[in-house]
Amino acid sequence: MNIFVTGGTGFIGSYVVHELVSHGHQLTVLARNPNKVKGFINHPQIEFIEGSLYDQDRIKEGLYGKDTCIHIALGWGDSPLEILERDTKASVYIFETAAELGVGQIIYTSSTAAIGEFRPVMAEDIDCRPVDLYGATKAATEAYLLAIAKVKKIRCNIIRPGYVFGNPVVEGAPMQPDDRFRKIVKAAKANEPIHLVKNDGTQFIWAGDLAKVYYRLLSSQHNRQIFLGLSTQFISWEEIAQYAVGYLASESEIVLEDKGWKRDDAYFDVSLLKKEFGYSFSAFEQIKRHVEYIANHE
């Protein structure tokens, strides 16, 4: 397939690009800095278009003649109107332009933040109750995509990743922007106390596993479906810290603040991934490799 990708030099995007080219797809990647990821430069299956989410002419150029649009990039804003303008509105332009140019399908990268308030069990069909601007823009953009795709008769699907982690997938690619793994490793190296909240954690997903969901969606017949991008197992930050302390032979003490949180307070039901694609992801082995990478490279 010929695929247009936004955010392809970012953390999740670089994994998706790497996965798709490994299966023979031809990609056109919109990037503010086409030279950011050395491992993608001069790749025979990757063409770069220099531009941002707000360069409408460049986006139209990139979408022309494509089979699929994969929208991963995020436009940030510090106020409701700013994030509406920089993320939701920019995304709507991409969706409308893709439909007008006859692109066959759109895959949108949302987030579990679109769901917002935690409830005991959360599946794809649960109602969205965002609790921050990031979740609000994701939920709003999902709604616009579903409406545009229905009116324009274009196939669309939505992926809602949770906490995604991983090492750089190729030379020059980034790691996840969240620095909690780094802080744990740094403290363990220095034999300093590691302060955490008891039972704080999530159903982490390795970026390589998440990228497989994008690949499988490309050739599927799914339409207007939402998939939660997480693993099946809840892993606490305490467990991650315990591994880091053991791996580094550290003398750090893990200090837990008890806020009354329970491990089973909320669970993301990812059974749809198993049902449709046969995926049942487990993250802890890759978390170990991630801790080791940070310990040895940073």
N, C-alpha and C positions, 0 to 999 in steps of 0.2 A: 504493500500500500504506500501511497504518497501521503504523508502526515504533516500537518502544521502543529507545532508545539510552542506554547508560551511557557516561560520559566524553565526552559531546558538546561540552563547552566546553574540553577539553584540546587538545593540539596535533594529534594524528592525528584525534581525534574531530571537531574543528571542520572539518577538510577533508572528512570523511565526511558530516557534516551538510550542508555547503555543496553537495557533489556530489548528494546525494539530493534535496534540495529543488529543485535545478535541473532535476530530472527529474520533478517533480510529486508526490513522495511527501509524506505527512503524518507528522511526527515528534513523538514525546513524548520529551523529554530529561530524564533524571535529573541534577540538578546541585545541588551544595552552595550555589552562588551563581548563581541564574538571571540576574543582571545582569552577570555577568563579561564576556560578549562582547557589546559594544554592537551589533555588526552583526546579531545574532540577536534582539534585543529587539523585541517587537511584530511579528515576522515572521508572516504569516498561516498559514504551514505548520508552525510550530514552537510546540509547547506545552511549558512547563517544569513539572516536578515538583521541588519543592525537597526535597532529601534526599541521603543518602550511601548507600554500598554496604551499610550496616548498618541502614538504616531499612526493615525488611521490609514494613511496612504500605504505605509509599510505593511500594516496588518492585512489590508486588502490584497496587496501584492503577494504576501505569504500564503493567503488562503486560496488564491486563484488556482483552480485545477486540482485541488486536494480531495482525497477520499475521506479524510477524517481530520477533525480539529481536537486537539487535546489541550485544554486550558488549565495550566497549573499556577501561573504567576499570580501574585497578590499585590494589589495596590493599597498602600496603608494610608491612614488618616487619623488624626488625634481628636477629631470631633465627629459627631454623626454626619454632618453635611460633607465634611472633607472625605470621610471614608466612603460615603455614598457616591461622591463624584469620582474618586480615584480608583475604587474597586468595582462596585456594583455597576455604575454607568459604563465604565470601560469594558466590563465583561459583556454587558448587554450589546454593545457595539460589535464585539467579536461574534456573538451568537447570531445577531441579525445579518451581519455581513456573510458569515458562513452559509446561512440559509439562502440568502439572495444569490450567492455564487454556486449553489448546487452541491455544496459539500455533503457527503452522505451521512455523517454522524458526528456528534459532539460528545466528548467525554469531559466532564467538569470535575475539578478537584475542589471539593468542599471540605468539611471538617466535622468531627463529632461536636465541635463547639456550636454548630447550628442547632443541635438538640438542646443544649443549654442545661437547664436544671436536671440534676441527677435524679433518677427514679430507680426503683429496685431492679427492673429489667428494661433495657432499652434496645429496641430493634429498629429496622429501617422505617417502619410505618408509624413510629411514635411521633406525636406532635412536637413541633419545635417551640422551645421557650428560652430564647437566647438570654444570656446574663451579661454579655459584654458586646462591644462594637464589632469585634472580630466575628463572633457567632452571629450577630445580626446581619452583617454584610453577606456572610455565607448563606444564611437562610433565605435572605432576600434574593440573592443571585440564583439560588436553586429555583425559586418560584418563577423568576423571569425566564429562566431557561426552559422550564416545563411548559410555560405558556407560549413562548416563541416557537418552540419545537412542535407544539400541537397545531398552532395556526399555520406554520410554514411547512408542516409535514416533513420534518427532519428527525431522524432517530437520535435520541440522546440518552445518556446514562450519567449517573453521579456517583462519585466515590467520596466517602467521608473517612479520611484517615484519623486515627487517634494520635498517640505519641509515637512518632517515627524516629528511629535512630539508625546509625550506621557509620562506618568509616568512609572516607572518600572513595568513590567507586572507580575513578580513574585519576590520573595525575592532574592536579589542579582543581579537582572538584571539592566542594565544601562538605563539612559535616553539618549535623543539625545545629541550628542557632542556639538552642537551649544549652546552658552550661552546667547543668546539675551533675552530669557524669564527670565533667572536668573538676568540679569543686570537690567531689568525693575522692577522686584519685589524688588531687593535690593535697588534701588533708591527710590522706593515708600515707603518702610519701613523706610528709613532714611529721608523722606520728602525732598529729593534732586530733582533738576530739572531732567527731563527725556528728553534727546536730541534725536530726531528722524528726519527722512526725510519725508516731506509731501508726502502722497500717496505711501509710500514704504510698500510693503506687497506682498502677494502671495495667491495662492489657497492651503492653508495648508491642510494636510491630517493627521488624527489621525492614529497611527500605527495599532490600532486594526481594522480599516476599510481596510487599505492596506493589512493586513494579510488575509482578506477575499478573496481578489483577487487571491492570491496564492492558497487558498483552492479550489476556483471554477475552476481555470485553471487545477488543477490536474485531475479532472474527466470530463473535457470538451473534445471536439474533435478539438479544435483550433490547428492550426499548422502555424508556421512562422508569428505569429501575435504579434504586439507590442501594449501594453496597457499603457496609461498614468495613473500614480497613483496619482491623486489629487482629491480634492473636487471641487464642482461646484462654490463655492462662493469665491470671492476675499475678503480677510480680511487684513486690514492695521495694522501695528505695533502701530499706534496711537489708534486704537480701542482696541487693547490688553492692551495698557498702561492705557486707560481710565477705563477699567474693573479693572485692578490691583489697580489703585488709589481709585476707589470706594469701592472695596472689603476690602482694608486695611484702609479705612477712612483716606487716606493720604492727606497731604497738598502739594504734589509735583506738580510742574507746568510742563506741557508737552510743550516743546519748539520744534517747527517744522522748519527745514531748507527747503526752497522751491527751489528745483532744476528743477522745470518745469515739473515734472513727473505727468502723468495723470493715473487715476485708470484704464482706458480702453486702455492704450498703448499696452498691450499685454494680450492675453487670451488663456489658454490651453483648447482646445475643448475635453471634457471628455465624449462626448455623446456615445462613443463606449462602455463604462462601463455600461451605461444605456441600450443600445441596446442588448448587449450580456448577461449581468448578472442581469439586473434590478437594478443596483447600481447607486445612485445619492447622493453622500456623502456631508454632511454639517459638518463643523468642529467647529463652534463657541462654542457649549455647551461643547465639550471636551476641547477646549482651556480654558474655564472658570475653569474646573476641574484641568487642568494642572497648571494654575496660583495659584489656591488655594493650590494644593499639594506643590508647591515650597515655597509658603508663610508659610506653616505650618510645613514643614519638613526640610527646608534648612536655 
